[in-house]
């Protein structure tokens, strides 16, 4: 786990806590308005109970609590509600005018209702008018302030959700890295590799033995040096794939044939680290290992316009063989990683053709690595 993950703090905005906070603030402001109303009456030597002033303050701020809830609900259902654009600004301006007029009218009716029970209070508050431009302006400012706070909190929540997703993908990639390292350090893997090297040495095929050791070193060194999540030039991923297949070819000998068609234009293209290597590994373990002869793994990578097209396929027995079920392991992880790095701009297909075998095809936007 990276240092960034360790230091990241996720502070989710809970709807219940938010509603309680808004209601508490509204209640305090309602009391403040009620107190100011009574002080105004006392200044003019009028005496009235606190109840009508509290009613007025409560109606005043309950309205804005409801508006806040409506704005938050709209933001939750329609992301465009707070996305900066000319249309959004015009929509909020129109809504603020309508809500301001409706609110002032509601306050007028509240004053009229309270006047029946507290005439002295009503006579003083009779100066309140929906046509008062100053009050109308205050309403617009309040709407702007509340909508701005909602936009800020919604943006913060979206950022937190993106962080949660990033941390989850990073966790998955770290697990994938550890799994790859575990596979490479697994006794069976090392035993098979070292046994193949020993056999080469015994047959005085020392150059081939040295090449196999070099391939093993490449796999281990690259795995330890990589940090997830990140994108790497395809050339780096290709080195790991070639080293892995070279070792497996020594192990399986004539049982495994490898074909690779990689265009030179894709070498600088960026792909998520550990994207293809696990797919190739699955092809060997679940597609070729069970074949007595004639195993074939093909890897095709090319640039098609602004996209990078990749395909790994084997000629195993496909899904018809229960032992190939392992092909599905890690596929969901691959889908989620692609969705994280390329939301809405990638393609992923994993199928077992009618003629047998298994093939995985991935298409992502082409990104050139910086020199």
SEDREN-243205 format. One line per 8 residues: number of its first residue (from 1); their letters; for each residue x, y, z of N, C-alpha, C. Coordinates in steps of 0.1 Angstrom, whole numbers, plus 5000, padded with zeros to 4 digits. Atoms other than C-alpha are relative to their C-alpha. Example, Ala and Ser with C-alpha at 12.3 -4.5 7.8 and 13.67 -1.06 7.14 Angstrom:
BEGIN
1	AS	5009/4988/5000/5123/4955/5078/5009/5012/5000 ~ 4991/4989/5000/5137/4989/5071/4992/5011/5008
***
This chain:
BEGIN
1	XXXXXXXX	5009/4988/5000/5000/5000/5000/5009/5012/5000 ~ 4992/4988/5001/5014/5034/4990/4998/5009/5011 ~ 5001/4990/4989/5021/5062/5013/4988/5009/4998 ~ 5012/4992/5002/4994/5082/4996/4987/4994/5005 ~ 5011/5007/4994/4969/5055/5006/5000/5001/5015 ~ 4999/5000/4986/4981/5055/5041/4996/5013/5006 ~ 5002/4987/4995/4978/5092/5045/4986/5005/4996 ~ 5013/4995/5005/4944/5095/5027/4990/4999/5011
9	XXXXXXXX	5011/5000/4990/4915/5104/5049/4987/5002/4993 ~ 5013/5000/5006/4880/5097/5038/4989/5004/5010 ~ 5010/4995/4991/4854/5118/5055/4986/5001/4993 ~ 5013/5000/5007/4820/5108/5041/4990/5010/5005 ~ 5011/4991/4996/4791/5132/5041/4988/4992/5002 ~ 5011/5008/4997/4763/5114/5058/4987/5008/4999 ~ 5012/4993/5001/4728/5125/5048/4993/5004/5013 ~ 5006/4997/4987/4714/5122/5083/5007/5010/5008
17	XXXXXXXX	4992/4990/4993/4742/5142/5098/4998/5014/4994 ~ 5002/4988/5007/4738/5168/5071/4987/5007/5003 ~ 5014/4994/4997/4700/5172/5077/5000/5005/5014 ~ 5001/4996/4986/4705/5174/5114/5008/5013/5002 ~ 4992/4988/4999/4732/5201/5110/4992/5012/4994 ~ 5008/4990/5006/4710/5221/5086/4988/5004/5009 ~ 5011/4997/4991/4680/5218/5109/5004/5008/5012 ~ 4995/4993/4988/4700/5229/5139/5004/5015/4997
25	XXXXXXXX	4996/4986/5004/4714/5260/5121/4987/5008/4997 ~ 5012/4993/5002/4679/5268/5109/4993/5004/5012 ~ 5007/4998/4987/4665/5265/5144/5006/5012/5007 ~ 4993/4989/4993/4692/5288/5158/4997/5014/4993 ~ 5003/4988/5008/4686/5314/5130/4985/5004/5002 ~ 5014/4997/4998/4648/5312/5136/4999/5007/5014 ~ 5000/4993/4987/4654/5321/5173/5006/5014/4999 ~ 4993/4987/5002/4677/5349/5162/4990/5010/4994
33	XXXXXXXX	5010/4991/5006/4650/5364/5139/4989/5003/5010 ~ 5011/4997/4990/4623/5360/5166/5005/5010/5010 ~ 4995/4990/4990/4645/5379/5191/5001/5014/4994 ~ 4999/4987/5006/4652/5407/5166/4986/5006/4998 ~ 5013/4995/5001/4615/5410/5159/4994/5006/5013 ~ 5004/4995/4987/4607/5414/5196/5007/5012/5004 ~ 4992/4988/4996/4635/5439/5201/4995/5012/4992 ~ 5005/4989/5008/4621/5459/5172/4986/5005/5005
41	XXXXXXXX	5012/4996/4993/4587/5459/5189/5002/5008/5012 ~ 4996/4992/4987/4602/5470/5222/5005/5014/4997 ~ 4995/4987/5004/4620/5498/5204/4989/5010/4997 ~ 5012/4992/5003/4586/5511/5192/4990/5000/5012 ~ 5008/5000/4988/4572/5507/5227/4987/4991/4998 ~ 5011/5009/5002/4550/5478/5216/5003/4987/5007 ~ 4997/5013/4993/4546/5446/5236/4992/4989/4994 ~ 5006/5012/5006/4538/5412/5221/5007/4988/5005
49	XXXXXXXX	4993/5012/4995/4545/5377/5232/5010/4995/4989 ~ 4989/5005/5009/4575/5358/5217/4995/4990/4990 ~ 5005/5010/5009/4553/5332/5200/4999/5004/4986 ~ 5001/4997/5014/4544/5351/5168/5013/5002/4994 ~ 4987/4997/5006/4580/5362/5163/5007/4986/4997 ~ 4994/5013/5002/4591/5326/5167/4994/4992/4988 ~ 5007/5006/5011/4564/5314/5143/5006/5006/4987 ~ 4994/4993/5011/4577/5340/5118/5014/4995/4996
57	XXXXXXXX	4986/5005/5002/4613/5329/5122/5000/4986/4996 ~ 5001/5014/5004/4604/5292/5120/4996/4998/4986 ~ 5004/5001/5014/4585/5297/5087/5011/5004/4991 ~ 4990/4994/5008/4613/5318/5074/5011/4990/4997 ~ 4989/5009/5002/4640/5292/5079/4997/4986/4997 ~ 5005/5013/5004/4620/5260/5075/4999/4999/4985 ~ 5000/4999/5014/4615/5272/5040/5013/4996/4994 ~ 4987/5001/5005/4652/5273/5034/5006/4986/5002
65	XXXXXXXX	4996/5014/4998/4657/5238/5049/4994/4992/4989 ~ 5006/5008/5011/4632/5224/5024/5007/5003/4987 ~ 4993/4997/5012/4649/5243/4996/5014/4993/4999 ~ 4987/5007/5000/4683/5228/5007/4998/4986/4997 ~ 5002/5014/5003/4669/5193/5007/4996/4997/4986 ~ 5003/5001/5014/4654/5198/4973/5012/5001/4991 ~ 4988/4998/5008/4686/5211/4959/5010/4988/5001 ~ 4991/5011/4998/4706/5183/4974/4995/4987/4992
73	XXXXXXXX	5006/5011/5007/4681/5157/4960/5002/5001/4985 ~ 4997/4998/5014/4684/5173/4925/5014/4997/4996 ~ 4985/5002/5003/4722/5172/4927/5003/4985/5000 ~ 4998/5014/4999/4720/5135/4937/4995/4992/4988 ~ 5006/5007/5011/4698/5125/4909/5004/5005/4986 ~ 4995/4994/5013/4710/5149/4881/5013/5007/5003 ~ 4987/4994/4998/4747/5156/4882/5002/5014/4994 ~ 4998/4987/5007/4743/5185/4858/4994/5012/5008
81	XXXXXXXX	5006/4990/4992/4724/5204/4885/5010/5010/5005 ~ 4990/4991/4995/4756/5219/4898/5013/5001/4992 ~ 4989/4999/5009/4779/5216/4869/5000/5014/4993 ~ 5000/4987/5005/4791/5250/4858/4998/5001/4985 ~ 5003/4997/5014/4775/5261/4825/4990/5011/5000 ~ 5009/4989/5002/4755/5289/4811/4986/4996/5003 ~ 5014/5005/4998/4723/5268/4811/4997/4998/5015 ~ 5002/5002/4985/4728/5259/4848/4999/5013/5007
89	XXXXXXXX	5002/4987/4994/4733/5295/4858/4987/5006/4998 ~ 5013/4994/5003/4702/5306/4840/4989/4992/5007 ~ 5010/5008/4992/4682/5277/4856/5000/5004/5014 ~ 4999/4996/4986/4694/5286/4891/4995/5015/5002 ~ 5004/4986/4999/4687/5323/4884/4984/5001/5000 ~ 5015/5001/5001/4651/5315/4873/4994/4994/5013 ~ 5005/5006/4988/4646/5292/4903/5001/5009/5012 ~ 4999/4991/4989/4659/5318/4927/4989/5010/5000
97	XXXXXXXX	5011/4990/5001/4634/5344/4915/4987/4994/5004 ~ 5013/5006/4997/4605/5320/4917/4999/4997/5015 ~ 5000/5004/4986/4614/5307/4951/5000/5012/5009 ~ 5000/4988/4992/4621/5342/4964/4986/5006/5001 ~ 5014/4995/5001/4586/5354/4953/4991/4991/5009 ~ 5009/5009/4992/4569/5323/4968/5003/5001/5015 ~ 4997/4999/4986/4588/5327/5000/4995/5012/5007 ~ 5005/4988/4995/4579/5363/5005/4985/5000/5001
105	XXXXXXXX	5014/5001/4999/4543/5355/4997/4996/4992/5012 ~ 5002/5009/4989/4544/5327/5023/5001/5008/5013 ~ 4998/4992/4988/4558/5352/5049/4989/5010/5002 ~ 5011/4991/4999/4530/5376/5041/4988/4994/5006 ~ 5011/5007/4994/4504/5350/5048/5002/4996/5014 ~ 4997/5003/4986/4522/5340/5080/4997/5012/5009 ~ 5003/4988/4992/4520/5376/5092/4985/5002/5001 ~ 5015/4998/4999/4483/5378/5083/4994/4990/5009
113	XXXXXXXX	5006/5010/4990/4476/5346/5102/5003/5004/5014 ~ 4997/4997/4986/4495/5357/5133/4993/5013/5005 ~ 5007/4988/4996/4477/5391/5132/4987/4997/5007 ~ 5013/5003/4994/4445/5374/5141/5001/4997/5015 ~ 4998/5003/4986/4459/5363/5174/5009/5010/5008 ~ 4991/4990/4994/4485/5390/5181/4999/5013/4992 ~ 5002/4987/5009/4471/5423/5166/5012/5009/5001 ~ 4989/4990/4998/4499/5445/5181/5012/4996/4991
121	XXXXXXXX	4988/5005/5008/4526/5423/5165/4997/5001/4986 ~ 5004/4999/5014/4506/5422/5133/5001/5014/4994 ~ 5000/4986/5005/4503/5460/5130/5014/5004/4998 ~ 4986/4996/5002/4541/5464/5134/5005/4993/4988 ~ 4995/5008/5011/4548/5437/5109/4993/5003/4987 ~ 5007/4997/5012/4523/5451/5084/5008/5007/4990 ~ 4991/4993/5010/4551/5471/5068/5007/4991/4991 ~ 4994/5010/5009/4564/5439/5054/4993/4999/4987
129	XXXXXXXX	5007/5001/5013/4557/5437/5017/5008/4991/4990 ~ 4994/5008/5010/4564/5412/4990/5007/5008/4989 ~ 4995/4992/5010/4572/5441/4967/5013/5008/5005 ~ 4988/4994/4995/4601/5452/4989/5012/4995/4993 ~ 4989/5005/5007/4631/5450/4966/5012/4996/5008 ~ 4989/5004/4991/4656/5449/4994/4998/4986/5006 ~ 5003/5014/4995/4639/5418/5009/5002/4990/4988 ~ 4998/5009/5011/4638/5403/4974/5014/4997/4997
137	XXXXXXXX	4986/5002/5002/4675/5408/4970/5006/4991/5010 ~ 4995/5009/4989/4682/5392/5004/4996/4985/4997 ~ 5004/5013/5003/4662/5362/4992/5009/4994/4989 ~ 4991/5005/5011/4683/5359/4960/5014/4997/5006 ~ 4987/5002/4994/4715/5362/4981/5000/4987/5008 ~ 5001/5013/4992/4703/5334/5004/5000/4988/4991 ~ 5000/5012/5010/4695/5311/4975/5013/4998/4994 ~ 4986/5001/5005/4729/5318/4960/5009/4994/5010
145	XXXXXXXX	4991/5005/4989/4746/5311/4993/4997/4985/5002 ~ 5004/5014/4997/4727/5279/4999/5004/4991/4989 ~ 4996/5008/5011/4731/5266/4964/5015/4998/4998 ~ 4985/5001/5001/4768/5274/4965/5005/4990/5010 ~ 4996/5009/4989/4772/5255/4998/4997/4985/4995 ~ 5004/5014/5005/4753/5225/4982/5010/4996/4989 ~ 4991/5003/5011/4775/5227/4951/5014/4996/5006 ~ 4987/5003/4994/4807/5227/4973/5000/4987/5006
153	XXXXXXXX	5000/5013/4993/4796/5198/4994/4998/4988/4991 ~ 5002/5011/5010/4784/5178/4964/5013/4997/4993 ~ 4987/5002/5006/4817/5184/4947/5010/4993/5009 ~ 4992/5007/4991/4835/5173/4978/4997/4986/5002 ~ 5005/5014/4999/4814/5142/4981/5004/4992/4987 ~ 4995/5006/5012/4822/5134/4944/5015/4997/5001 ~ 4985/5002/4999/4859/5139/4951/5003/4988/5009 ~ 4998/5011/4990/4856/5115/4981/4997/4987/4994
161	XXXXXXXX	5004/5013/5007/4838/5089/4960/5010/4996/4990 ~ 4989/5004/5009/4865/5091/4934/5012/4995/5007 ~ 4989/5005/4992/4891/5087/4961/4998/4986/5005 ~ 5003/5013/4996/4873/5057/4974/5002/4990/4989 ~ 4999/5009/5011/4872/5042/4940/5015/4998/4996 ~ 4986/5001/5003/4909/5050/4934/5007/4991/5010 ~ 4994/5008/4990/4919/5035/4967/4996/4985/4999 ~ 5004/5014/5002/4899/5003/4959/5007/4994/4989
169	XXXXXXXX	4992/5005/5012/4915/5000/4925/5015/4998/5004 ~ 4986/5002/4996/4949/5006/4941/5002/4988/5009 ~ 4999/5012/4992/4942/4979/4966/5000/4988/4992 ~ 5001/5012/5009/4932/4955/4939/5013/4998/4992 ~ 4988/5001/5007/4963/4964/4919/5012/4995/5008 ~ 4989/5005/4991/4985/4959/4949/4999/4985/5003 ~ 5002/5014/4999/4969/4925/4954/5005/4993/4988 ~ 4996/5007/5012/4975/4917/4918/5015/4999/4999
177	XXXXXXXX	4986/5000/5000/5011/4927/4922/5006/4990/5010 ~ 4996/5010/4991/5015/4906/4953/4997/4986/4995 ~ 5003/5013/5006/4998/4877/4935/5010/4996/4990 ~ 4990/5003/5010/5022/4880/4906/5013/4997/5006 ~ 4988/5003/4993/5051/4881/4930/5000/4987/5006 ~ 5001/5013/4993/5038/4851/4949/5001/4989/4990 ~ 4999/5010/5011/5034/4832/4916/5015/4998/4996 ~ 4986/5001/5004/5070/4841/4907/5009/4994/5010
185	XXXXXXXX	4992/5005/4989/5083/4831/4941/4994/4986/5005 ~ 5007/5012/4996/5060/4801/4943/5010/4988/4998 ~ 4991/5011/5001/5080/4769/4950/4999/4992/4987 ~ 5001/5007/5012/5065/4751/4920/5005/5007/4988 ~ 4996/4992/5011/5072/4779/4897/5016/5000/4999 ~ 4986/4999/4999/5108/4783/4909/5006/4986/4997 ~ 4995/5014/5002/5113/4745/4910/5000/4997/4985 ~ 5001/5003/5014/5101/4741/4874/5010/5008/4992
193	XXXXXXXX	4991/4992/5008/5122/4770/4862/5014/4995/5003 ~ 4987/5004/4996/5153/4759/4881/5003/4986/4994 ~ 4999/5013/5005/5147/4723/4870/5003/5000/4985 ~ 4997/4999/5014/5146/4734/4834/5014/5005/4998 ~ 4987/4995/5001/5178/4754/4839/5011/4989/5002 ~ 4991/5011/4997/5195/4724/4855/5001/4990/4988 ~ 5000/5010/5011/5184/4702/4826/5008/5006/4988 ~ 4992/4994/5011/5199/4727/4801/5015/4999/5003
201	XXXXXXXX	4986/5001/4997/5232/4728/4820/5005/4986/4999 ~ 4996/5014/5001/5233/4690/4822/5002/4996/4986 ~ 4999/5003/5014/5229/4689/4784/5010/5009/4994 ~ 4990/4990/5005/5257/4715/4781/4994/5010/4991 ~ 5006/4989/5007/5233/4740/4768/5000/5013/5008 ~ 4997/4988/4991/5248/4768/4789/4994/5013/4995 ~ 5006/4988/5004/5238/4797/4767/4985/5001/5002 ~ 5015/5000/4998/5201/4787/4769/4997/5001/5015
209	XXXXXXXX	5002/4999/4986/5204/4783/4806/5002/5014/5005 ~ 4997/4986/4996/5219/4818/4810/4988/5008/4996 ~ 5012/4992/5005/5190/4832/4789/4988/4998/5009 ~ 5011/5002/4991/5165/4815/4811/5001/5007/5014 ~ 4997/4992/4988/5181/4829/4842/4998/5015/4998 ~ 5003/4986/5003/5180/4863/4826/4986/5003/4999 ~ 5015/4998/5000/5143/4860/4819/4994/5000/5014 ~ 5005/5000/4986/5136/4850/4855/5004/5013/5007
217	XXXXXXXX	4996/4987/4994/5156/4880/4867/4992/5011/4995 ~ 5008/4989/5005/5137/4903/4844/4986/5000/5006 ~ 5014/5000/4994/5103/4891/4858/5001/5005/5014 ~ 4999/4996/4986/5114/4894/4894/5003/5015/5002 ~ 4996/4986/4999/5131/4928/4890/4989/5009/4996 ~ 5010/4992/5005/5103/4943/4870/4988/5001/5010 ~ 5011/5001/4990/5077/4931/4895/5002/5008/5013 ~ 4997/4993/4988/5095/4945/4925/5001/5015/4998
225	XXXXXXXX	4998/4985/5003/5102/4979/4908/4987/5007/4997 ~ 5013/4994/5003/5066/4985/4897/4992/5004/5012 ~ 5009/4996/4989/5042/5005/4918/4987/5002/4994 ~ 5014/4999/5004/5005/5002/4914/4992/5010/5008 ~ 5004/5001/5014/4984/5019/4902/5008/5009/4992 ~ 4993/4991/5009/5003/5033/4873/4999/4994/4986 ~ 4999/5005/5014/5005/5031/4835/5015/5000/4996 ~ 4986/5002/5004/5037/5019/4819/5000/4999/4985
233	XXXXXXXX	4999/5002/5014/5049/5019/4783/4998/4985/4997 ~ 5003/5014/5003/5038/4987/4765/5013/4992/4999 ~ 4988/5007/5001/5074/4979/4759/5004/4993/5013 ~ 4997/5006/4987/5079/4973/4796/4991/4987/5003 ~ 5009/5012/4998/5048/4950/4798/5005/4989/4991 ~ 4996/5010/5010/5061/4932/4767/5012/4992/5005 ~ 4988/5007/4995/5094/4924/4783/4997/4989/5010 ~ 5004/5010/4990/5077/4907/4812/4993/4988/4993
241	XXXXXXXX	5007/5010/5007/5054/4888/4789/5009/4990/4992 ~ 4991/5008/5008/5082/4876/4766/5009/4992/5010 ~ 4992/5007/4991/5103/4866/4796/4992/4988/5006 ~ 5009/5011/4994/5074/4846/4812/4998/4989/4990 ~ 5003/5010/5010/5066/4829/4779/5013/4992/4996 ~ 4988/5007/5004/5103/4821/4772/5003/4989/5011 ~ 4998/5010/4990/5106/4803/4806/4990/4989/4998 ~ 5010/5011/5001/5073/4784/4800/5003/4992/4987
249	XXXXXXXX	4997/5007/5012/5085/4775/4765/5012/4990/5003 ~ 4989/5010/4996/5117/4759/4780/4993/4989/5008 ~ 5006/5010/4992/5094/4741/4804/4992/4990/4992 ~ 5009/5009/5008/5068/4728/4779/5006/4995/4987 ~ 4993/5004/5012/5092/4725/4750/4991/5000/4988 ~ 5008/5001/5012/5074/4713/4719/4985/5001/5002 ~ 5015/4999/4997/5040/4714/4737/4995/5015/4999 ~ 5004/4986/5000/5040/4752/4736/5006/5008/4988
257	XXXXXXXX	4996/4991/5010/5042/4775/4706/4995/5014/5003 ~ 5004/4986/4997/5042/4812/4710/5001/5009/4987 ~ 5000/4991/5011/5032/4837/4683/4997/5014/5005 ~ 5002/4986/4995/5035/4875/4689/5001/5009/4988 ~ 5000/4990/5010/5025/4902/4665/4998/5013/5007 ~ 5000/4987/4993/5033/4936/4680/5006/5010/4991 ~ 4996/4989/5008/5035/4967/4659/5010/5009/5007 ~ 4990/4991/4993/5065/4990/4666/4993/5013/5005
265	XXXXXXXX	5007/4988/4996/5040/5019/4669/4994/5000/5013 ~ 5007/5002/4987/5026/5005/4701/5010/5000/5012 ~ 4991/5001/4989/5058/5003/4721/5000/5012/5010 ~ 5001/4989/4991/5054/5038/4735/4986/5003/5005 ~ 5014/4998/4995/5017/5034/4742/4999/4996/5014 ~ 5002/5002/4986/5007/5035/4778/4989/4990/5003 ~ 5010/5009/4996/4988/5006/4794/5001/4999/5016 ~ 4999/5002/4985/4979/4999/4831/5010/4988/5003
273	XXXXXXXX	4990/5011/4997/5007/4978/4847/4992/4988/5004 ~ 5006/5013/4997/5000/4941/4851/4986/4998/4993 ~ 5013/5001/5008/4972/4943/4824/5000/4987/4993 ~ 5000/5011/5008/4982/4916/4800/5007/4987/5006 ~ 4992/5012/4995/5007/4894/4820/4991/4990/5007 ~ 5009/5010/4994/4979/4878/4842/4992/4993/4989 ~ 5008/5006/5010/4959/4871/4810/5008/4989/4993 ~ 4991/5010/5006/4989/4854/4794/5002/4988/5009
281	XXXXXXXX	4998/5010/4990/4995/4835/4826/4988/4990/5000 ~ 5012/5009/5000/4959/4822/4826/5000/4991/4987 ~ 5000/5008/5012/4963/4811/4790/5009/4988/5001 ~ 4991/5011/4998/4993/4790/4799/4995/4990/5010 ~ 5004/5009/4989/4980/4775/4831/4987/4993/4997 ~ 5013/5006/5002/4944/4769/4820/4996/4996/4986 ~ 5003/5004/5014/4946/4766/4783/5010/4990/4994 ~ 4990/5007/5006/4979/4750/4775/5006/4988/5009
289	XXXXXXXX	4994/5010/4991/4991/4730/4806/4994/4986/4998 ~ 5007/5013/5001/4965/4703/4800/5002/4993/4986 ~ 4999/5006/5014/4974/4697/4763/5013/4992/4999 ~ 4988/5009/5002/4998/4669/4754/5009/5005/4990 ~ 4992/4994/5011/5010/4687/4723/4992/5010/4993 ~ 5007/4990/5009/5002/4715/4699/4995/5012/5007 ~ 5005/4989/4993/4997/4742/4725/5004/5013/4993 ~ 4997/4988/5007/4995/4777/4710/4995/5012/5007
297	XXXXXXXX	5004/4987/4994/4994/4812/4726/5003/5011/4990 ~ 4997/4988/5009/4990/4842/4703/4997/5013/5007 ~ 5002/4986/4995/4994/4878/4713/5001/5010/4989 ~ 5001/4990/5011/4984/4905/4689/4998/5014/5006 ~ 5002/4986/4995/4988/4942/4697/5003/5010/4988 ~ 4998/4990/5011/4984/4971/4672/4992/5012/5004 ~ 5007/4987/4999/4973/5007/4670/4990/5001/4989 ~ 5011/4998/5010/4940/5013/4653/4995/5014/5002
305	XXXXXXXX	5004/4986/4999/4935/5050/4648/5005/5006/5014 ~ 4997/4994/4987/4934/5066/4683/4999/4989/5011 ~ 5002/5011/4990/4930/5032/4701/5012/4990/4999 ~ 4991/5010/4998/4953/5005/4713/4993/4987/5001 ~ 5008/5013/5001/4940/4970/4703/5009/4989/5005 ~ 4992/5012/4995/4953/4939/4722/4991/4988/5001 ~ 5007/5013/5000/4943/4903/4720/5010/4989/5004 ~ 4992/5012/4996/4956/4872/4738/4990/4988/4998
313	XXXXXXXX	5009/5012/5002/4942/4838/4727/5009/4987/5001 ~ 4993/5013/5000/4951/4801/4732/4991/4990/4993 ~ 5007/5011/5007/4940/4769/4715/4996/4989/5009 ~ 5004/5010/4991/4930/4751/4746/4986/4995/4998 ~ 5013/5005/5002/4897/4734/4751/4989/5009/5004 ~ 5010/4989/4997/4880/4766/4762/4992/4996/5012 ~ 5009/5002/4989/4851/4766/4785/4994/4986/5001 ~ 5005/5013/5000/4842/4731/4775/5007/4991/5010
321	XXXXXXXX	4992/5007/4990/4869/4719/4799/4999/5007/5013 ~ 5003/4994/4987/4861/4725/4835/5013/5006/5006 ~ 4988/4995/4995/4898/4731/4841/5004/5014/4995 ~ 4997/4987/5005/4897/4762/4821/4992/5011/5007 ~ 5008/4991/4993/4873/4778/4845/5009/5011/5007 ~ 4991/4991/4994/4904/4795/4859/5002/5013/4992 ~ 5000/4988/5009/4902/4818/4829/4993/5012/5006 ~ 5008/4990/4995/4876/4837/4848/5006/5007/5012
329	XXXXXXXX	4994/4994/4988/4898/4844/4878/5008/5013/4996 ~ 4994/4988/5003/4909/4880/4878/4994/5008/4989 ~ 5007/4993/5011/4887/4890/4848/4992/5012/5005 ~ 5008/4989/4994/4864/4911/4870/5010/5011/5004 ~ 4990/4990/4996/4895/4928/4884/5005/5008/4988 ~ 4995/4993/5012/4907/4936/4849/4989/5009/4995 ~ 5011/4991/5004/4872/4950/4840/5000/5013/5008 ~ 5001/4989/4991/4872/4972/4870/5012/5010/4999
337	XXXXXXXX	4988/4991/5002/4908/4985/4864/4998/5008/4987 ~ 5002/4993/5013/4899/4993/4828/4989/5011/5002 ~ 5011/4990/4997/4867/5011/4840/5005/5012/5008 ~ 4994/4989/4992/4888/5031/4864/5009/5009/4992 ~ 4991/4992/5008/4915/5042/4840/4993/5006/4987 ~ 5006/4996/5013/4892/5045/4809/4985/5000/5001 ~ 5015/5000/4998/4856/5052/4821/4993/5003/4987 ~ 5008/4997/5012/4833/5048/4791/5008/5000/4987
345	XXXXXXXX	4993/4998/5012/4861/5047/4766/5009/4987/4997 ~ 4993/5013/5002/4873/5010/4766/4991/4989/4996 ~ 5008/5012/5004/4862/4976/4753/5008/4988/5006 ~ 4994/5012/4994/4868/4943/4770/4991/4988/4996 ~ 5008/5012/5004/4857/4909/4756/5008/4988/5003 ~ 4994/5012/4996/4865/4875/4770/4991/4989/4995 ~ 5009/5010/5006/4850/4846/4749/5007/4987/4997 ~ 4995/5013/5004/4854/4810/4741/4994/4997/4986
353	XXXXXXXX	5006/5002/5013/4850/4806/4703/4995/4985/4998 ~ 5006/5013/5003/4830/4777/4689/5010/4989/4997 ~ 4990/5009/5004/4861/4761/4675/5009/4996/5012 ~ 4992/5003/4988/4876/4760/4710/5010/5011/5003 ~ 4990/4990/4995/4903/4779/4729/4993/5011/5008 ~ 5005/4988/4992/4899/4812/4747/5007/5012/4995 ~ 4994/4988/5004/4905/4847/4737/4995/5012/5008 ~ 5003/4987/4993/4906/4881/4755/5004/5011/4991
361	XXXXXXXX	4997/4988/5009/4904/4913/4735/4997/5013/5008 ~ 5001/4988/4993/4910/4947/4750/5003/5012/4990 ~ 4998/4988/5008/4907/4981/4733/4999/5012/5009 ~ 4999/4988/4991/4918/5013/4751/5004/5012/4992 ~ 4995/4988/5007/4925/5049/4740/5016/5000/5000 ~ 4985/5000/5002/4961/5053/4727/5005/5012/5007 ~ 4993/4989/4993/4983/5074/4750/5015/4998/4998 ~ 4985/5002/5003/5019/5080/4741/5007/5004/5013
369	XXX	4992/4998/4989/5044/5078/4769/5009/5012/4998 ~ 4991/4988/5001/5064/5110/4776/5014/4995/4999 ~ 4986/5004/5002/5100/5108/4765/5008/5003/5012
***
